[in-house]
Amino acid sequence: MKMIYLLFLLPVLLLGSKTLSDPYQSPSSPWNDLDSGSVVRLKSELEVTEDFLLPAGTRFVVENHQILSPPSIAILNLHIESCGREIASREVPLVILDEIIGFEMSRNCRIALYLELSDYYQESLFELEPQ
């Protein structure tokens, strides 16, 4: 009986109870893990321009992503899940940011993120929402 209990307890000790209770819980997700239809949350605030800031926790729905080669760029298309009227009417032309090549937003909160392909498998700005 002790052996069966030990076999059950071993994964909990090795992986931690947080991992077993929520397999999607992670500090961040790589860009390539952000599948179409996934809901993601911005890990920290993102200053796009001097007068446009996306706060931490902003939720997005991933629409799709594609890879262009050449020029070795990945494009991730998302939209803001709860888009207020003020943001929905706003457009942001292509802006170069630190962690990503470019950020572009069209009306109705459609966002395109342009990444260097070498960064596509690295940590993203988002964390996956549990399903």
C-alpha positions in Angstrom: 0.0 0.0 0.0 2.9 2.4 0.8 4.4 1.7 -2.6 1.2 2.6 -4.4 0.9 5.8 -2.4 4.6 6.6 -3.1 4.1 6.1 -6.8 1.1 8.5 -6.8 3.0 11.1 -4.7 6.2 11.1 -6.7 4.9 13.1 -9.7 3.4 15.7 -7.3 6.8 16.0 -5.6 8.7 16.2 -8.8 6.4 18.5 -10.8 4.8 20.5 -8.0 1.1 20.8 -7.3 0.8 24.0 -9.4 1.9 22.2 -12.5 -0.5 19.3 -12.0 -3.5 21.5 -11.1 -3.0 23.8 -14.2 -0.9 22.4 -17.0 -1.2 25.8 -18.9 0.1 27.9 -16.0 3.5 29.2 -17.0 5.3 32.5 -16.6 5.1 33.0 -20.4 4.6 31.1 -23.6 6.9 31.0 -26.6 5.6 32.8 -29.7 5.2 29.5 -31.6 2.9 28.1 -28.9 0.3 30.8 -29.5 -2.1 28.8 -31.6 -5.1 30.2 -33.6 -8.1 30.7 -31.3 -5.9 30.8 -28.1 -6.7 33.5 -25.6 -3.5 35.1 -24.3 -2.8 37.8 -21.7 -0.1 40.5 -21.9 2.4 39.8 -19.1 3.5 43.4 -18.6 2.5 46.8 -20.0 3.5 47.5 -23.5 4.2 51.1 -24.5 3.6 51.2 -28.2 3.9 55.0 -28.6 4.1 57.9 -26.2 0.4 58.2 -26.1 -0.7 54.6 -26.5 -0.1 52.0 -23.8 -1.5 48.5 -23.5 -1.8 47.6 -19.8 -0.6 44.3 -18.3 -3.3 41.7 -18.3 -4.9 42.9 -21.6 -6.4 39.9 -23.2 -6.0 39.0 -26.9 -7.4 36.3 -29.2 -4.8 34.8 -31.6 -6.2 34.8 -35.1 -3.3 33.2 -36.9 0.4 33.3 -37.6 2.5 32.9 -40.7 6.2 32.6 -41.5 7.7 34.5 -44.4 11.0 33.2 -45.7 12.7 35.2 -47.0 12.9 37.6 -45.2 12.8 35.2 -42.2 9.9 36.9 -40.4 7.0 35.5 -38.4 3.8 37.5 -38.4 1.3 37.0 -35.5 -2.2 38.4 -36.0 -4.3 39.0 -32.9 -7.2 41.2 -31.8 -7.9 42.7 -28.4 -10.7 40.7 -26.8 -12.5 43.6 -25.1 -12.0 46.5 -27.4 -13.5 49.8 -26.3 -14.8 52.3 -28.7 -11.8 54.7 -28.2 -9.3 52.0 -29.1 -11.4 50.4 -31.8 -11.3 53.6 -33.9 -7.5 54.0 -33.5 -4.8 53.0 -36.0 -1.1 52.6 -35.2 1.2 52.5 -38.1 4.2 50.1 -38.0 6.2 50.9 -34.9 9.5 49.2 -34.0 9.7 47.9 -30.4 12.5 46.4 -28.3 11.3 42.8 -28.0 9.6 42.4 -31.4 10.5 43.7 -34.8 7.2 45.6 -35.3 3.7 46.4 -34.0 0.9 47.5 -36.2 -2.7 48.1 -35.2 -5.6 48.6 -37.6 -9.2 49.7 -36.7 -11.3 47.3 -34.7 -8.2 46.3 -32.6 -6.6 44.1 -35.1 -2.9 43.8 -34.3 0.0 42.4 -36.3 3.3 41.6 -34.6 6.3 41.1 -36.8 9.1 38.9 -35.3 12.5 37.9 -36.5 12.3 34.2 -37.1 15.2 33.6 -34.7 12.9 34.9 -31.9 9.9 32.9 -32.9 10.8 30.0 -30.5 11.7 32.4 -27.6 9.6 33.7 -24.7 6.8 35.9 -25.9 5.1 38.9 -24.3 2.1 36.8 -23.5 0.9 34.0 -21.2 -1.8 31.5 -22.3 -5.1 31.7 -20.5 -6.2 28.4 -19.0 -8.9 26.7 -21.1 
